[in-house]
Every structure is written in C-alpha cells, then in structure tokens.
C-alpha cells in the first residue's frame, strides 16, 4: 500500500496537500486491469499509448494516474506528471521495497520461471503471507507492478525476473533487492537477442551477484552451467535436481487417471510426494527449487510440501487434458525454445495412450542466426512421434529435421511470421487439420512460441469429429 505522496516523490514532484490521505493498493500499466483504489501508470507501448486510456482508468476506479502529460478531461489533481513515467514507476517500487520487512525471492532462468514462481508461492504460502508475480509479468513494467502490491502483512515476496539483454536483471535487482536467488536453468531462450549461450548465463547470473553477502543461491544441480553459477554466489548454495548430487532430489511419475504427475521429493531426512493433476514436464524441478528455497529459509519441508498441494499451474504450460477414448491433450502453447521443446516431446513419448502420438509444432522466436539449426534439432527430437504437423516460417526446417531422423508422416503449413494475418490463417488451417486427423485414443502435443497463437488450437483438439464419434 502507498499514497499519492509516495507517487509524487517517485516522480520527483512536490507533494500536494492531502496526498498522504489518498491511499492506493497497487499499480498497473494496463487500464483494463485497473480496479478501484489502484494507480494507473500511463506508458507508451509498441502499438498503443497509455495516455490515451487515462479516462478509461479513472472510469475503472483508478485513485490516481502517473503519466508524462495530463488528460485535461480528467481530475488534474490526481494526475502526477513525471518526465519519465517508467523510471518513476521503478523508483516507486524501490521505495515500497525498502520499507517492506518481507523476505524477497528472485526467480530467473531460461525455462520454468513462471511454474517455479507458482511453486514457490504455494510452498512459502504455507509458512506465511506471500506475494507473487502475477501471470508472467517479469519485465520492466511487470516487476514494479508486482512490488506495488506489497502489503505490511506479507512475510515473503516471490518476484519473477526475465531478461532479453545482459544487464536487464541487474537493473531490476537494483530496486527489487532480492534476499534469495533462484536460477532454474540456462538454455537457448532469446538466443538471437543475447548472441550466445555464454551471454545468457552471464545475464542470469547477475541475480546471484545482486544478493546480499549471505543471501542463499538456489541452483539446478543437473544443469551444465551450475558450477559457473555457484562461483558467482556470495552466500550458501542449495541445489535441486534429479541426480544424487542434488541437495533436494526430485523425480516425476506420469499419472493416467486423472492425467498429471506425482512428484517425489527427498530433502535430507524428509521424503514426501505430491500429486499434481493436469500438468507434466519439469514440474518436479519446479517443486525441487521451491523446497530448496524453503530449506534455505528455514521452513520445515513438511510444511512446504503441504503448501505445494495448493499449487495451481499457469495456463498453457504443459497442461494435460483427457480426451475421449483414452486420448490426451498436451497444451504447452505459452512459449518455446529448443530445450523446452525437447522436454515436451519427451513427455509426449512417455505418456501411456492406446492411440498415436501426434505433435503440432510451430516456430520458436528470438533465435536469430541460431534459428534454422534449432528448428532442425526440434525436428530430429520430434521423430519419435507417429505424426507431425509443422506450422510457421521455419516449419520446413522442423519438417526436414524430422524426415532426416526417419519420420515420414510429416505435414507442413507455412506462414509469414511477420504478418499476423498470415499466422492466423496458418493456425486456422492447423485447427482444421487437427479436427480431421485426431482419433479417439490419440495424444496430441501443441507447442510453439506465444506469438504463433497456438492456444486457439486446444479447442480444435477437443472438437475433432472422430473424438465425438468415439
């Protein structure tokens, strides 16, 4: 909670009379997300300017607005002008962080950030009131939006931190000031923006460098970059993973009815398991990271494990849905890179179903010069499926890799990924293909970068006529 005076100070403006009496509960940059008592932060975007929605924010109940220019048709006394609203928003977030007594956990990594954040929120929530990043708001506007929701009752805060360039994480940590750092993995996400896997590791490792002298660092024992990350930690290191080398050891067992995963956890003398309906993939690693973090913070593992029973997976992240006739939908449409594609394809191969295993794969974005080879590798990894549909501008590379690896049941739907209409048309064609192709008992994996709009395909997978007939 904060006041209009806090906003004025962050904007480097004089504090108006009565500003201490106007209390706000949170801030957001999307006028559609504004609720009564919130601060609206008007920021220019790639397609729209937030200043055009100041009136809408007030109509939704905004208590005040932080902006670069007034809307003359709205209450002037509740519009705080800042030369750079984004910088003012970050200063406000830092001000709120500095007076919070909560323990802050920063989470980053190439894969699994959001799932790990949700697992941490559930595990820590069993030990005390916990704030966590909403959705995947992990960048320059999302991090301060998270901190704006801090309340005096919060004992813990879990802040998801993303990056597309070296230095971005250091910037966020400059005002979020994490007490504990969690790095889930180092892989080729945003490789075209970073330029190399070494640059990815350097960028993610900034989280550990930002920790206080005794701040615990949580690492994936099975990741090849772990030793390099350990050297950048300033405090104790606790590891999680599937191997015996991990301090917190985990494993996952796919469940058929209802579909989901049983996660087994061993932490010192503690052993336990948690059934997680409706999700698969690296959920065991996310739970391991959560238990390792709570262990570093002195939370009883039984308490943390009990909290994990309240875990709620984020949408479109290797979600499992039973289909008629014993089939299964694997919806992993939120995002994709080569390593997360492999995890999803491995899961498709591992599920127990009476029918075929079908993969519908689309382009992975932000890979730059690495894109053709990465898509070829995905195709080779997909060769274990019974049937493959490739959609996008680089779909031909996926198809080529699969055929070279021995899979001939491959279909292709090209698209210009610079043209939203072309993407939409390709996804429509993929939906029609699915409705025609799927039969009772089949398992289908849907996966691509978020910009491909594959989330719409989940409905098509459940509407196939053959499924209804079955």
BAMIKE-535180 format. One record per residue (C-alpha): residue number from 0; residue in three letters; x negated, z, y negated. Coordinates in Angstrom, 3 decimals. Example, Ala and Ser with C-alpha at 12.3 -4.5 7.8 and 13.67 -1.06 7.14 Angstrom:
<rs>
R pos code       xx       zz       yy
R   0  ALA  -12.300    7.800    4.500
R   1  SER  -13.670    7.140    1.060
</rs>
This chain:
<rs>
R pos code       xx       zz       yy
R   0  UNK    0.000    0.000    0.000
R   1  UNK   -1.181   -0.759   -3.507
R   2  UNK    0.081   -1.003   -7.067
R   3  UNK    0.250   -3.565   -9.815
R   4  UNK   -2.660   -1.685  -11.373
R   5  UNK   -4.781   -2.484   -8.303
R   6  UNK   -3.887   -6.147   -8.680
R   7  UNK   -4.775   -6.162  -12.379
R   8  UNK   -8.130   -4.503  -11.707
R   9  UNK   -8.893   -7.028   -8.941
R  10  UNK   -8.001   -9.840  -11.356
R  11  UNK  -10.315   -8.267  -13.945
R  12  UNK   -7.429   -7.891  -16.376
R  13  UNK   -6.308   -4.903  -18.490
R  14  UNK   -3.938   -2.581  -16.639
R  15  UNK   -0.483   -2.846  -18.239
R  16  UNK    1.611    0.231  -18.910
R  17  UNK    3.643    1.386  -15.939
R  18  UNK    1.556   -0.667  -13.499
R  19  UNK    0.828    2.398  -11.372
R  20  UNK    4.546    2.770  -10.695
R  21  UNK    5.030   -0.683   -9.166
R  22  UNK    4.053   -0.178   -5.516
R  23  UNK    3.634   -3.061   -3.056
R  24  UNK    3.458   -3.029    0.721
R  25  UNK    1.489   -6.207    1.476
R  26  UNK    0.422   -9.588    0.093
R  27  UNK    0.754  -13.124    1.369
R  28  UNK   -0.085  -16.657    0.301
R  29  UNK    2.981  -18.351    1.826
R  30  UNK    6.154  -17.882   -0.237
R  31  UNK    8.226  -18.317    2.936
R  32  UNK    6.634  -15.165    4.359
R  33  UNK    7.361  -13.038    1.309
R  34  UNK    9.658  -10.061    1.798
R  35  UNK   10.948   -7.558   -0.782
R  36  UNK    8.142   -5.431   -2.191
R  37  UNK    5.284   -7.847   -1.458
R  38  UNK    2.698   -9.535   -3.671
R  39  UNK    2.679  -13.331   -3.653
R  40  UNK   -0.758  -14.899   -4.107
R  41  UNK   -0.400  -18.396   -5.558
R  42  UNK   -3.236  -20.571   -4.287
R  43  UNK   -3.809  -24.334   -4.339
R  44  UNK   -3.651  -25.879   -0.875
R  45  UNK   -4.585  -29.161    0.753
R  46  UNK   -1.053  -30.509    0.346
R  47  UNK    0.787  -28.095   -1.954
R  48  UNK    0.054  -25.789   -4.884
R  49  UNK    1.261  -22.227   -4.501
R  50  UNK    2.052  -22.087   -8.215
R  51  UNK    4.984  -24.407   -7.539
R  52  UNK    6.538  -21.666   -5.385
R  53  UNK    6.322  -18.668   -7.706
R  54  UNK   10.055  -18.893   -8.327
R  55  UNK   10.722  -19.044   -4.593
R  56  UNK    8.536  -15.969   -4.028
R  57  UNK   10.465  -13.965   -6.626
R  58  UNK   13.721  -15.167   -5.062
R  59  UNK   12.498  -13.764   -1.728
R  60  UNK   11.913  -10.379   -3.369
R  61  UNK    8.265  -10.519   -4.474
R  62  UNK    7.383   -7.497   -6.581
R  63  UNK    4.620   -9.400   -8.391
R  64  UNK    2.514  -12.553   -8.314
R  65  UNK   -1.240  -13.103   -8.520
R  66  UNK   -1.856  -16.565   -9.971
R  67  UNK   -4.045  -18.767  -12.148
R  68  UNK   -1.213  -19.734  -14.513
R  69  UNK    2.192  -18.327  -15.385
R  70  UNK    5.529  -19.725  -14.373
R  71  UNK    7.366  -19.395  -17.717
R  72  UNK   10.743  -19.248  -15.980
R  73  UNK    9.837  -16.058  -14.096
R  74  UNK    9.128  -12.475  -15.273
R  75  UNK    5.835  -12.749  -17.169
R  76  UNK    5.124   -9.007  -16.943
R  77  UNK    4.924   -9.243  -13.146
R  78  UNK    2.562  -12.236  -13.048
R  79  UNK   -1.109  -11.253  -13.037
R  80  UNK   -3.450  -14.012  -14.147
R  81  UNK   -6.865  -14.422  -12.528
R  82  UNK   -9.423  -17.110  -13.271
R  83  UNK   -9.928  -17.465   -9.513
R  84  UNK   -6.976  -16.007   -7.566
R  85  UNK   -8.765  -16.305   -4.199
R  86  UNK  -11.688  -14.225   -5.433
R  87  UNK   -9.276  -11.709   -6.960
R  88  UNK   -7.391  -11.543   -3.662
R  89  UNK  -10.646  -10.715   -1.867
R  90  UNK  -11.541   -8.075   -4.469
R  91  UNK   -8.106   -6.518   -3.962
R  92  UNK   -8.677   -6.493   -0.207
R  93  UNK  -12.089   -4.860   -0.655
R  94  UNK  -10.568   -2.214   -2.940
R  95  UNK   -7.971   -1.355   -0.302
R  96  UNK  -10.579   -1.310    2.456
R  97  UNK  -12.822    1.054    0.511
R  98  UNK  -10.172    3.748    0.311
R  99  UNK   -8.975    3.463    3.916
R 100  UNK  -10.059    6.063    6.478
R 101  UNK   -9.262    3.739    9.399
R 102  UNK  -11.930    2.551   11.833
R 103  UNK  -12.300   -1.209   11.403
R 104  UNK  -12.983   -3.532   14.331
R 105  UNK  -14.075   -7.102   13.531
R 106  UNK  -13.449   -9.753   16.181
R 107  UNK  -15.027  -13.197   16.281
R 108  UNK  -16.180  -15.746   18.848
R 109  UNK  -15.714  -19.370   19.835
R 110  UNK  -12.879  -18.723   22.294
R 111  UNK  -10.389  -15.932   22.827
R 112  UNK  -10.419  -14.302   19.375
R 113  UNK   -6.662  -14.037   18.987
R 114  UNK   -5.990  -12.909   22.563
R 115  UNK   -8.761  -10.298   22.271
R 116  UNK   -7.354   -9.142   18.939
R 117  UNK   -3.948   -8.642   20.533
R 118  UNK   -5.511   -6.776   23.467
R 119  UNK   -7.428   -4.519   21.079
R 120  UNK   -4.283   -3.807   19.088
R 121  UNK   -2.468   -2.766   22.280
R 122  UNK   -5.322   -0.624   23.628
R 123  UNK   -6.083    1.120   20.330
R 124  UNK   -2.383    1.441   19.563
R 125  UNK   -2.119    3.924   22.418
R 126  UNK   -4.602    6.178   20.588
R 127  UNK   -3.279    5.894   17.044
R 128  UNK   -1.506    3.710   14.489
R 129  UNK   -3.224    0.319   14.498
R 130  UNK   -3.134   -2.588   12.033
R 131  UNK   -3.998   -6.034   13.390
R 132  UNK   -4.321   -9.544   12.016
R 133  UNK   -1.015  -11.391   12.105
R 134  UNK   -0.948  -14.585   14.174
R 135  UNK   -4.332  -16.343   13.760
R 136  UNK   -4.806  -15.599   10.052
R 137  UNK   -8.567  -15.253   10.394
R 138  UNK   -9.981  -17.266    7.475
R 139  UNK  -10.396  -16.923    3.714
R 140  UNK   -6.736  -16.228    2.957
R 141  UNK   -5.858  -14.546    6.238
R 142  UNK   -8.490  -11.804    6.164
R 143  UNK   -7.428  -10.402    2.766
R 144  UNK   -3.769  -10.786    3.764
R 145  UNK   -4.489   -8.545    6.765
R 146  UNK   -6.202   -5.884    4.647
R 147  UNK   -3.325   -5.933    2.152
R 148  UNK   -1.121   -4.369    4.855
R 149  UNK   -3.302   -1.279    5.183
R 150  UNK   -1.389    1.999    5.044
R 151  UNK   -2.656    5.598    4.924
R 152  UNK   -1.239    6.136    8.416
R 153  UNK   -3.493    3.536   10.042
R 154  UNK   -6.170    5.044   12.270
R 155  UNK   -7.552    1.681   13.387
R 156  UNK   -7.612   -1.846   11.970
R 157  UNK   -8.387   -4.936   14.075
R 158  UNK   -9.441   -7.871   11.918
R 159  UNK   -9.838  -11.324   13.463
R 160  UNK  -12.589  -13.298   11.711
R 161  UNK  -13.034  -17.042   12.092
R 162  UNK  -15.681  -19.385   10.737
R 163  UNK  -16.367  -23.068   10.327
R 164  UNK  -19.668  -22.793    8.438
R 165  UNK  -22.656  -20.457    8.525
R 166  UNK  -22.178  -17.662    6.001
R 167  UNK  -18.394  -17.513    6.196
R 168  UNK  -18.327  -14.441    8.442
R 169  UNK  -20.862  -12.645    6.251
R 170  UNK  -18.596  -13.269    3.258
R 171  UNK  -15.552  -11.743    4.938
R 172  UNK  -17.541   -8.805    6.248
R 173  UNK  -18.772   -8.178    2.710
R 174  UNK  -15.376   -6.724    1.817
R 175  UNK  -13.787   -6.030    5.237
R 176  UNK  -16.803   -3.880    6.212
R 177  UNK  -16.215   -3.591    9.987
R 178  UNK  -17.377   -0.430   11.749
R 179  UNK  -17.401   -2.137   15.172
R 180  UNK  -18.038   -5.795   16.014
R 181  UNK  -16.730   -7.792   18.982
R 182  UNK  -18.079  -11.270   19.821
R 183  UNK  -16.024  -12.846   22.602
R 184  UNK  -18.200  -15.890   23.368
R 185  UNK  -20.438  -18.583   21.938
R 186  UNK  -19.305  -22.146   22.645
R 187  UNK  -18.879  -25.537   21.007
R 188  UNK  -15.842  -24.861   18.827
R 189  UNK  -16.110  -26.619   15.419
R 190  UNK  -19.392  -28.088   16.633
R 191  UNK  -19.114  -31.049   14.270
R 192  UNK  -18.921  -28.652   11.323
R 193  UNK  -21.740  -26.345   12.443
R 194  UNK  -24.033  -29.108   13.695
R 195  UNK  -25.403  -27.288   16.743
R 196  UNK  -24.601  -24.520   19.209
R 197  UNK  -27.520  -22.574   17.712
R 198  UNK  -25.791  -22.657   14.329
R 199  UNK  -22.582  -21.397   15.965
R 200  UNK  -24.481  -18.443   17.440
R 201  UNK  -26.147  -17.746   14.097
R 202  UNK  -22.799  -17.761   12.307
R 203  UNK  -21.037  -15.498   14.806
R 204  UNK  -23.985  -13.110   14.944
R 205  UNK  -23.541  -12.328   11.249
R 206  UNK  -20.787   -9.950   12.351
R 207  UNK  -23.329   -7.700   14.089
R 208  UNK  -25.697   -7.853   11.150
R 209  UNK  -22.894   -6.620    8.892
R 210  UNK  -22.229   -3.472   10.940
R 211  UNK  -23.422   -0.053    9.761
R 212  UNK  -26.607    1.313   11.299
R 213  UNK  -24.813    2.993   14.214
R 214  UNK  -21.952    0.514   14.471
R 215  UNK  -21.195   -0.434   18.099
R 216  UNK  -21.582   -4.092   19.074
R 217  UNK  -19.395   -5.415   21.903
R 218  UNK  -20.707   -8.435   23.832
R 219  UNK  -19.740  -10.641   26.758
R 220  UNK  -22.309   -9.875   29.467
R 221  UNK  -21.728  -13.264   31.120
R 222  UNK  -22.305  -15.376   28.000
R 223  UNK  -25.701  -17.143   27.843
R 224  UNK  -26.111  -16.085   24.207
R 225  UNK  -25.656  -12.368   24.892
R 226  UNK  -29.339  -11.395   24.783
R 227  UNK  -29.815  -13.156   21.463
R 228  UNK  -26.759  -11.364   20.083
R 229  UNK  -27.985   -7.993   21.387
R 230  UNK  -31.144   -8.376   19.304
R 231  UNK  -29.024   -8.676   16.156
R 232  UNK  -27.083   -5.475   16.819
R 233  UNK  -28.029   -2.421   14.750
R 234  UNK  -26.278    0.172   16.897
R 235  UNK  -25.281    0.739   20.525
R 236  UNK  -24.259   -2.292   22.580
R 237  UNK  -21.436   -2.175   25.129
R 238  UNK  -20.857   -5.193   27.362
R 239  UNK  -17.855   -6.524   29.225
R 240  UNK  -17.606   -9.286   31.803
R 241  UNK  -17.002  -10.300   35.383
R 242  UNK  -20.530   -9.702   36.623
R 243  UNK  -22.102   -6.464   37.860
R 244  UNK  -24.328   -6.461   34.771
R 245  UNK  -21.358   -5.588   32.508
R 246  UNK  -20.685   -2.029   31.366
R 247  UNK  -16.972   -2.783   31.674
R 248  UNK  -16.287   -5.033   34.658
R 249  UNK  -13.121   -7.069   34.959
R 250  UNK  -11.519   -9.606   37.248
R 251  UNK   -8.274  -11.539   37.290
R 252  UNK   -5.900  -12.418   40.102
R 253  UNK   -3.179  -15.001   39.559
R 254  UNK    0.320  -13.795   40.403
R 255  UNK    3.053  -16.126   41.579
R 256  UNK    6.352  -14.288   41.068
R 257  UNK    6.699  -13.840   38.207
R 258  UNK    3.734  -16.007   37.179
R 259  UNK    0.990  -14.085   35.445
R 260  UNK   -2.312  -12.310   36.004
R 261  UNK   -3.321   -8.961   37.472
R 262  UNK   -6.366   -7.710   35.552
R 263  UNK   -8.658   -5.272   37.342
R 264  UNK  -10.817   -3.006   35.165
R 265  UNK  -13.813   -0.806   36.027
R 266  UNK  -15.399    1.294   33.289
R 267  UNK  -17.786    3.951   34.589
R 268  UNK  -15.801    6.149   36.973
R 269  UNK  -12.494    4.695   35.783
R 270  UNK  -10.735    1.957   37.719
R 271  UNK   -7.336    0.514   36.933
R 272  UNK   -5.270   -2.620   36.815
R 273  UNK   -2.690   -4.145   34.501
R 274  UNK   -0.185   -6.870   35.373
R 275  UNK    0.214   -9.373   32.545
R 276  UNK    3.253  -11.585   33.098
R 277  UNK    3.338  -15.058   31.610
R 278  UNK   -0.330  -15.605   30.891
R 279  UNK   -3.559  -16.648   32.625
R 280  UNK   -7.087  -17.861   31.934
R 281  UNK   -9.601  -15.494   30.349
R 282  UNK   -7.090  -12.692   29.784
R 283  UNK   -9.306  -10.419   31.925
R 284  UNK  -12.201  -10.926   29.493
R 285  UNK   -9.960  -10.090   26.525
R 286  UNK   -8.912   -6.874   28.257
R 287  UNK  -12.543   -6.127   29.078
R 288  UNK  -13.503   -6.489   25.427
R 289  UNK  -10.681   -4.139   24.487
R 290  UNK  -11.729   -1.456   26.981
R 291  UNK  -15.400   -1.797   25.982
R 292  UNK  -14.439   -1.280   22.336
R 293  UNK  -12.249    1.728   23.034
R 294  UNK  -15.028    3.175   25.196
R 295  UNK  -17.458    2.819   22.288
R 296  UNK  -14.955    4.630   20.066
R 297  UNK  -14.455    7.492   22.496
R 298  UNK  -10.914    6.584   23.546
R 299  UNK  -10.057    7.642   27.094
R 300  UNK   -9.967    4.478   29.248
R 301  UNK   -6.763    5.576   30.979
R 302  UNK   -5.088    5.848   27.566
R 303  UNK   -6.401    2.422   26.525
R 304  UNK   -5.368    0.869   29.841
R 305  UNK   -1.883    2.318   29.420
R 306  UNK   -1.760    0.712   25.971
R 307  UNK   -2.654   -2.667   27.448
R 308  UNK    0.665   -2.618   29.285
R 309  UNK    2.212   -3.286   25.868
R 310  UNK    0.054   -6.392   25.339
R 311  UNK    2.032   -9.367   24.057
R 312  UNK    0.201  -12.716   24.308
R 313  UNK    0.219  -15.067   21.347
R 314  UNK    2.248  -18.275   21.788
R 315  UNK    0.762  -21.399   23.402
R 316  UNK   -2.377  -19.713   24.742
R 317  UNK   -2.380  -20.474   28.463
R 318  UNK    1.168  -19.191   28.806
R 319  UNK    2.744  -19.566   32.229
R 320  UNK    6.370  -20.502   32.801
R 321  UNK    8.013  -21.009   36.180
R 322  UNK    9.641  -24.399   36.672
R 323  UNK   12.417  -25.206   39.164
R 324  UNK   11.383  -25.906   42.729
R 325  UNK    8.304  -23.677   42.642
R 326  UNK    6.547  -25.571   39.839
R 327  UNK    4.650  -24.127   36.893
R 328  UNK    4.071  -24.973   33.229
R 329  UNK    0.682  -24.014   31.751
R 330  UNK    1.121  -24.167   27.975
R 331  UNK   -2.292  -23.995   26.283
R 332  UNK   -1.434  -26.177   23.324
R 333  UNK   -2.636  -23.989   20.461
R 334  UNK   -6.203  -25.292   20.367
R 335  UNK   -9.027  -26.748   22.421
R 336  UNK  -12.747  -27.206   22.810
R 337  UNK  -14.746  -28.261   25.857
R 338  UNK  -15.249  -24.739   27.221
R 339  UNK  -11.619  -23.675   26.804
R 340  UNK  -10.538  -26.969   28.390
R 341  UNK  -12.626  -26.083   31.456
R 342  UNK  -11.034  -22.636   31.703
R 343  UNK   -7.559  -24.171   31.540
R 344  UNK   -8.387  -26.849   34.114
R 345  UNK   -9.908  -24.230   36.430
R 346  UNK   -6.661  -22.285   36.142
R 347  UNK   -4.637  -25.385   36.987
R 348  UNK   -6.723  -25.851   40.132
R 349  UNK   -6.295  -22.186   41.103
R 350  UNK   -2.508  -21.888   40.875
R 351  UNK   -0.519  -21.907   44.098
R 352  UNK    2.244  -24.525   43.971
R 353  UNK    3.918  -26.808   46.525
R 354  UNK    3.554  -29.982   44.462
R 355  UNK    0.945  -31.839   42.442
R 356  UNK   -1.361  -30.612   39.700
R 357  UNK   -0.868  -32.679   36.534
R 358  UNK   -2.953  -32.415   33.354
R 359  UNK   -1.820  -33.754   29.971
R 360  UNK   -4.843  -33.569   27.683
R 361  UNK   -5.321  -34.583   24.063
R 362  UNK   -8.087  -34.866   21.511
R 363  UNK  -10.332  -31.962   20.561
R 364  UNK  -11.025  -31.923   16.815
R 365  UNK  -14.020  -30.981   14.638
R 366  UNK  -16.682  -32.011   17.147
R 367  UNK  -18.361  -34.678   15.003
R 368  UNK  -21.037  -36.689   16.769
R 369  UNK  -20.623  -34.488   19.858
R 370  UNK  -17.021  -35.657   20.364
R 371  UNK  -17.478  -38.625   22.767
R 372  UNK  -19.707  -36.710   25.168
R 373  UNK  -17.494  -33.617   25.005
R 374  UNK  -14.387  -35.640   25.838
R 375  UNK  -16.215  -37.367   28.683
R 376  UNK  -17.097  -33.932   30.079
R 377  UNK  -13.467  -32.829   29.855
R 378  UNK  -12.530  -35.919   31.857
R 379  UNK  -15.038  -35.020   34.562
R 380  UNK  -13.654  -31.470   34.646
R 381  UNK  -10.127  -32.891   34.950
R 382  UNK  -10.953  -34.936   38.028
R 383  UNK   -9.730  -32.099   40.242
R 384  UNK   -6.155  -32.726   39.108
R 385  UNK   -3.823  -35.012   41.035
R 386  UNK   -2.703  -36.890   37.942
R 387  UNK   -3.948  -37.093   34.364
R 388  UNK   -2.435  -38.273   31.078
R 389  UNK   -4.826  -38.649   28.139
R 390  UNK   -3.461  -38.787   24.587
R 391  UNK   -5.302  -39.490   21.326
R 392  UNK   -8.094  -41.399   19.647
R 393  UNK  -10.688  -40.151   22.131
R 394  UNK   -8.312  -40.185   25.084
R 395  UNK  -10.177  -43.180   26.509
R 396  UNK  -13.313  -41.021   26.772
R 397  UNK  -11.400  -38.384   28.758
R 398  UNK   -9.962  -41.100   30.999
R 399  UNK  -13.382  -42.673   31.513
R 400  UNK  -14.946  -39.350   32.482
R 401  UNK  -12.168  -38.658   34.980
R 402  UNK  -12.423  -42.089   36.592
R 403  UNK  -16.199  -41.831   36.910
R 404  UNK  -15.674  -38.476   38.643
R 405  UNK  -13.298  -40.095   41.143
R 406  UNK   -9.778  -39.623   39.762
R 407  UNK   -7.905  -42.920   39.545
R 408  UNK   -4.400  -41.628   38.785
R 409  UNK   -5.047  -41.707   35.047
R 410  UNK   -2.740  -42.875   32.253
R 411  UNK   -3.629  -43.368   28.611
R 412  UNK   -1.655  -43.134   25.347
R 413  UNK   -3.871  -43.992   22.348
R 414  UNK   -3.255  -42.602   18.851
R 415  UNK   -4.852  -42.713   15.420
R 416  UNK   -5.542  -39.024   14.808
R 417  UNK   -5.987  -39.705   11.082
R 418  UNK   -2.314  -40.728   10.921
R 419  UNK    0.341  -38.052   11.511
R 420  UNK    2.971  -40.684   12.321
R 421  UNK    0.712  -42.164   14.994
R 422  UNK    0.148  -38.716   16.523
R 423  UNK    3.892  -38.001   16.513
R 424  UNK    4.602  -41.327   18.194
R 425  UNK    1.998  -40.676   20.869
R 426  UNK    3.397  -37.207   21.557
R 427  UNK    6.888  -38.705   21.862
R 428  UNK    5.521  -41.200   24.392
R 429  UNK    3.822  -38.363   26.278
R 430  UNK    7.109  -36.451   26.355
R 431  UNK    8.857  -39.482   27.835
R 432  UNK    6.053  -39.813   30.412
R 433  UNK    6.478  -36.162   31.392
R 434  UNK   10.245  -36.445   31.789
R 435  UNK    9.719  -39.408   34.058
R 436  UNK    6.743  -38.125   36.011
R 437  UNK    7.338  -34.422   36.715
R 438  UNK    8.948  -33.471   40.005
R 439  UNK   10.064  -30.174   41.451
R 440  UNK    7.114  -28.109   42.639
R 441  UNK    4.563  -29.688   40.273
R 442  UNK    2.277  -27.704   37.974
R 443  UNK    1.517  -29.241   34.575
R 444  UNK   -1.155  -28.227   32.066
R 445  UNK   -0.687  -29.138   28.394
R 446  UNK   -3.782  -28.792   26.209
R 447  UNK   -5.228  -30.293   23.015
R 448  UNK   -6.296  -29.222   19.560
R 449  UNK   -3.442  -27.829   17.495
R 450  UNK   -3.366  -30.867   15.215
R 451  UNK   -2.184  -33.012   18.128
R 452  UNK    1.199  -31.246   18.071
R 453  UNK    1.326  -30.728   21.837
R 454  UNK    3.543  -27.639   21.519
R 455  UNK    6.508  -30.046   21.491
R 456  UNK    5.617  -31.179   24.998
R 457  UNK    6.546  -27.832   26.540
R 458  UNK   10.234  -28.628   26.065
R 459  UNK    9.790  -32.034   27.685
R 460  UNK    8.163  -30.419   30.707
R 461  UNK   11.233  -28.284   31.311
R 462  UNK   13.689  -31.164   30.713
R 463  UNK   12.422  -33.571   33.370
R 464  UNK   15.417  -35.047   35.247
R 465  UNK   13.688  -34.531   38.587
R 466  UNK   13.473  -30.810   37.878
R 467  UNK   17.155  -30.615   37.046
R 468  UNK   17.989  -32.536   40.193
R 469  UNK   15.875  -30.129   42.225
</rs>
